[in-house]
Amino acid sequence: MTHGAIDAVWRIESARLIAGIARIVRDVGVAEELAHDALVAALEQWPLSGVPANPGAWLMATAKHRAIDLLRRNARLERKHEELGRAIETQVAPDLDAALDDDIGDDLLRLVFVACHPVLSKDARVALTLRLLGGLTTAEIARAFLVPEPTIAQRIVRAKRTLAEARVPFEVPRAGELAARLSSVLEVIYLVFNEGYSATAGADWMRPALCEDALRLGRIVAELVPNEPEVHGLVALMEIQASRARARVDASGEPVLLLEQNRARWDHLLIRRGVAALARAEKLGGGLGPYALQAAIATCHARALRAGETDWARIAALYDALAQLTPSPIVELNRGVAFAMAFGPAAGLEIVDALTSEPAVQNYHLLPSVRGDLLAKLGRRDEARAEFERAAALTHNARERKLLLERARVAAPGAV
Amino acid sequence: MRFMMIVKANPDSEAGVLPSGELIDAMGKFNEEMVKAGVMLDGEGLQPSSKGARVRFSGKKVTVIDGPFTESKELIAGYWIVQVKSKEEAIEWASRCPPPHGDAESEIEIRQVFETADFAEVASPEALAREEELREQLRGKSHG
């Protein structure tokens, strides 16, 4: 029995374990500690006694005993302080057993909602979700987000304290709150995915492990709330974006734009999964939400065997829908690109030009990058060069900057 | 990282004996567990080798050999593709599988799938450039 094997059991069982115990102790911080104690016990005992036939049940039983001990200790203290009757202790244990026999999926869902609770900052939600649901260690989270380990450790400790102090109940939100709370969950998962998909700083273009963590979380949540179309929309979006991972950089690590990617290198298993997830979202009805719309757009690209076969008119229509649902300068920018592809660069430039006075995108490198591209297509080379240079100055990604400066050089009047 | 978990064939599976209803149920539950955990990407059962064939290369010479093939332990009866964090995790999942051939002996082989990063040092920029050139030609043909 190696530590690697125990780590593997932990990876599979930890979220369910923490969720099951959190229902008893009503505090995810305490639940995680108890689950961790059970892991330590396993690390001590399994190498000697061998792995039990059902390691998950062993961990749960061990953590549960500790949880009950803790509750009894607290109850005794309370009784001493308040001189309550004997009734408490005799009532506690049977209820706990019954509680543990309930569907573990419910507990897991409660844990998802608590880890992504709006009382926490976005950073805290991300760290706590990866820790409690993804089974990542503090060190792994720190490495993935390029921050020092103590920063993440502190963030997690604070998050747990915040949840305890705010007395956040361990429950699935009521129907009225559900939509908003679910969208916080999806946002956290997509943040993790994007952190992995395009690093915001440093020389690394991708950190694929985070994408896999986000996909795994998304797939888990999709099975926990199978009737929520947007969960499937998000999963579809991530599957299809991930399908392009190996075509997004060339052998020397340079980024390759979507339309220039070798489509044979796309991962067709992930595309198939993405298309299936989108179909699940569509089948549930009620119109496509923002994630499903983005997934539908991504699917248009995935379906085209060659870039030239892309159904740009459909993509433009999907962007129209997205712009109505979640208007933002970023969506407008993409809508501009789609219109340029569907109806010519002038049609796209009209949309993109309207954005140049938009304060939110003044420092966003893709705006001048897209404008530069459209201007170049219209033969306005001087303006195009200036835009590419501006974009290069704005990006924080070293490889992208190189790519933009090269485009500026090519666009310059007289260049070949 | 991804692993293929390969169920080896046995004389029964090669004879086309269908698994018991009990085993089908147990497999369904196992699959469901892997789907709920977000690790199962794909999985299929395979028909006996009598319905398959082998295409054998000897240099440039190609020979087709129809099934069935005799060495059933070396044949494949089904597979899953799982996306997990480590080989140990793949082993842990495989260990949770109901015995694939019921009471008879059975084996699941675990193999890691190549990822792009594994090829990074192998594929030279020249090789990729050649690939690009080839694509250009194909494009030219289909348009011309």
Interface residues (C-beta under 8 A of the other chain):
Chain A: T2 G4 A5 D7 A8 V9 R11 I12 P55 G105 P208 E212 L215 R216 L217 G218 R219 I220 E223 L224 A245 R246 D250 A251 S252 N262 A264 L269 L270 R273 R306
Chain B: M1 V35 K36 A37 G38 V39 L41 D42 I81 Q83 V84 K85 S86 K87 E88 E89 I91 E92 W93 E115 T116 A117 A120 A123 S124 P125 A127 L128 E131 E132 R135 R139 S142
